[in-house]
Amino acid sequence: MLKSSVIKYSILFIVLVLLQVLVLNRISFLGYAVPFSYIYFILKLPVGYNRNMTLLLGFILGLCIDLLCSTPGINAAATTLLAFLCRPVQGLFFMTDDYEDQTPSFGLLGFSFMKYAILLTLVHHAALISIESFSFFNVKLMLLRIVASTILTSILIFAFEGFSTKKKNSWQKTV
């Protein structure tokens, strides 16, 4: 990655972790759904990015959330799983060879990005909430939490995408 990309991703990492810890962890929609903004970082890594580095970044991201939220490795496990599945899921929804060094985005991939983001969000939340519950005693409640959090997080991710696409378009018009 170029130096400017490293700086951009470092800022994105810090902003998403702080947003999650300081704001979003305090939000609980109807007591079931919590938005998890930090997974956007993994979703936005370039398509051809080194798989081992993606796994390491996923683990570090989850570990930062765990340390700041006093959760015992739950986020690290779920985010590492997300990072592990990122490349195979990309292959399901778009030709990864065509986008080797590009960042997945709605502007680039259209509805394929939405499907990609929703599926990975669902997988992350299923892992996170299952580990957190540590029981299948109340499956209905667990499924409700997974689906509600997935919907809320997906809306947040699409909002981020809308802002980044709008910002890029307005910047390109002025240049």
N, C-alpha and C positions, 0 to 999 in steps of 0.2 A: 504494500500500500504506500501511496505517496504521503509525504509529511503532512500535507494539508488534510488528507483523508484521515490520518491518525488523529489529528487535532479535532476534526469534525466528529469522529466517532467517540473520542474521549469526552468531549463536551456533551454529546448525546447520552453517553453512559451516565455521567454525573447528574445531568438534569433529570433523567428518567428515574434514577435511584432516589434522588431527593424528592421528586414529585410523588413517588410511591410512598416513601417513608413519612414525609411531612404532611401530605394532603390526602392521598387516595386511601391509605390504610384506615383513615378515620371515617371513610364513607362506606355505608352499608345500606344498599337499596332494599327496602322492605325486610331487612334482616337476613337476606340471603345472598345478594350479589355484591361483590367487591371487585372494582376494576383493577387490573394488574398492568400498569403501563410499561413496566420494565421489559416485558417480553418483546416490545417493539424494537429494541436494540438488536436482538438476535434475528428478527424477521428482516431487518434492513441491512444485514451484512451482505457484501457482494456475493453473487451466485457462485463464482469459482473460488471463493475464499478457502484457504487451507482448512481442512476438516479438523485437524488436531487443534489448531488455533481457535476454531469455532467452539469446540468442546471446552477448551480452557477458558475462553471468554464467558461461555454459558455458566460454567461452574463458578467463576469469580463473581459474575453478576449475581447469581443466586446466593453465594456466600455473603456478599455485601448486604443484600437484603436481610439475610438471616441474622447477621451480626447486629445490624441496626434495629431489627424488630424482635430480637431475642427469640427467634424460632430455631429449633435444633436441626438444621440441615434440610428442612422441608423444601424451601425455595431452591437450594443448591441442587437437590435431586431432580426436581421438576424442570428446572431450567437447563440442566445438563441433558436430560432426556429430550427437551425441545431442541437443543443444539445438535444432538445426535440425529434426530429425525428430520432436521431442516433440509438437508441435501436430497434425501430420497423423496420427500414430499414435493420439493421443487420439481423433480423429475416427473411426478404425476401430473402436474398442472401446466408445465411449459418446458420447452426444449432447452435444457440447461446449457447446451453447447452454443446456442444462439445468443445467450446473455452472459457468457462466461465472466466478464469483468464488470458487469453492470449491477447496480443496486436494484433489488426488486421493488417495484412501486406500482401504484394504480395507473399512473401515467404511461408506464412502459408496458405493463402486462394486462391492463384492463380488469375484467372480471376474474381472470385467472389469479390475479393477486388477491382478490377478495376471498376466493375459495381456499387458496393457500394459507392466508392469514387466519381464516375461521377454523380450518382443520387443525393447524398447529396450536391455535389458542385453545381449542377444545381438548387436545391431547395434553397440553400443559396443565390446564385446569383440572382435568380428570386425575392426573397424577398428583397434583398439589393437594386437592381436596380429599382424595382417597388416603393419601399419607397422613394428612392432618386429622381426618376422622379416625383412622386406624381401626376401623370397624365397618362391617357391612350390616350393622344392626338396623339402621334406618336408611335403607337404600333410596326410598323416595325423596327424603330430605337431601341426601347427598347428591342425587341426580338433579334435583331442583337447583341446588347451589351451583353445580357444575354448569348447567345450561344458562342460568341467570347471569353468572359471572362471565361466561363466554360471550353472551350477547352484549353485556355492558362493556367488556374489554374490546370486543370487535368494533363497537360504536366509537370508542375512544381511539382505536387504531385508525379507523377511517377518517376521524376528525383530524388526527395528526397528518394523515396523507393529504387531506384536503388543504390544510394549511401549508404543507411543504410544496404541493403542486401549485397552489395559488401564488406562493412566494416566488417560486421559480419562474412562473409565467410572467409575473409583473416585473421581475428582474430582467428577464430576457427582452421584454418590450422596451425597457429604458435603455438597453445597451445597443 
